[in-house]
């Protein structure tokens, strides 16, 4: 895959790969990514109060 080759050539760390790759998504890939981000945001508590109900 071309993206993987670019990342390898430039020594991109794993923690930066997603943020660098997602702007190039188009069509169904962009729809999928946007949906995934929205879903993750609704699953993550937005405050410490919310976190206390999730973590004992």
C-alpha positions in Angstrom: 0.0 0.0 0.0 1.3 3.4 -1.0 0.5 5.1 2.4 2.3 2.4 4.3 5.4 2.9 2.1 5.3 6.6 2.7 5.0 6.2 6.4 7.9 3.7 6.5 10.1 5.9 4.3 9.5 8.9 6.5 9.7 7.1 9.8 6.2 8.1 10.9 5.3 6.8 14.3 2.2 4.7 14.9 0.6 7.4 17.0 0.7 9.9 14.1 -0.5 7.6 11.3 -4.2 8.0 11.7 -4.1 11.8 11.9 -2.0 11.9 8.8 -3.9 9.4 6.7 -7.6 10.4 7.4 -7.5 13.7 5.5 -7.0 11.7 2.3 -10.2 9.7 2.8 -12.8 10.1 0.1 -16.3 8.8 -0.5 -17.3 5.7 1.5 -14.0 5.8 3.5 -14.7 9.4 4.6 -18.3 8.5 5.5 -17.1 5.5 7.5 -14.5 7.5 9.4 -16.9 10.4 10.2 -19.4 7.9 11.5 -16.8 6.1 13.6 -15.6 9.4 15.1 -19.2 10.4 16.0 -19.8 7.1 17.6 -16.6 7.2 19.6 -17.5 10.7 20.9 -20.8 9.6 22.2 -19.2 6.6 23.9 -16.5 8.6 25.8 -17.6 10.4 28.9 -17.1 14.2 28.6 -16.3 14.9 32.2 -14.9 13.4 35.4 -18.4 13.0 36.7 -19.3 10.8 33.7 -16.1 8.9 34.2 -16.9 8.0 37.8 -20.0 6.2 36.6 -17.9 4.1 34.2 -14.8 3.4 36.3 -15.2 1.9 39.8 
